Amino acid sequence: MTSPFSQALGLKNGDVLTLSGGGGKTSLLMTLARENALKNGLYTCSTKMFDPRSGSHPFDRILVNWQSERLPDACAGACFAAGAVLPSRVKGVPDKVKGLSNKTLESWNSADGWSILVIEADGAAGKPLKYPGPHEPVIPGNATHAVGCIGMEVLGKSPEPELVHRCELFKERLIPGGKGIVKVETLAALINDPEGLFKNCPEKNGFTRTVVLNKMELLDSRFSIKDVIRSLRKDCPSVRVMGTSLKTGQIID
């Protein structure tokens, strides 16, 4: 299978990739696993995520109820190309699983046979935009690359709870007076805010931050995705910005 998303993100052997922000993270995680560009990828979460066993998934093997303080070797029991480690289900929520601790995630080593570790680092309740809460996202210190997801259907809309996770916090921090619409400038403020899209990312040389403007097929016709990308690159020079549609496979980088 071709691997356009893996290539666009510039993934390489030994990367620890975290996914945070608005909706689309689980879909991106699944897409990367399907592409399997680097072979023997390991996929998991650090907070909560939907249990892939509840539907179709790309994993050759899923390890459930993982309670060890170390992640498994690639050949623990059987070799497989894309594997998922799920610690346990969330009590009372049958379609979600709890995350692994940073201590466990930081035990990962590419020498154990995995080429890459991909971590869903927070949740957005399926909403295209979010502002992280006090304990989000959960990003391990060995992360090398962070992807912040933003759903394009929110641009030009009023920030309401059905579109924005932690809506009141979002408006308090980014919408002057709490009234108005989500503008390109609002997204830039979210990206640049130390408590915003890339909160808790490690400060170290070589660390990469990528903004994925997902579901660009849902962008209001008043906007051009290329103009949005151009504007964000100008206002947020420390990050990479790309537009994607996981539905169509299109990437604008």
ABEGO torsion letter per residue (X at the ends): XBBAAAAAAGBBBGBBBBBBEBBGAAAAAAAAAAAGAAEGBBBBBABBBBBAAABBBABABBBBGBABABBBBAABGBBBABBBBBABBBBGBAABBBBBBAAAAAABBAAAGBABBBBBABBAGGBABBBBBAAOBBBBAABABBBBBBBAAABGBBBBAAABBGAAAAAAAABBGGBEBBBAAAAAAAAABAABAABGBBBBBGBBBBBBBBGAAABBAABBAAAAAAAAAAABAABBBBBBBAAAGBBBX
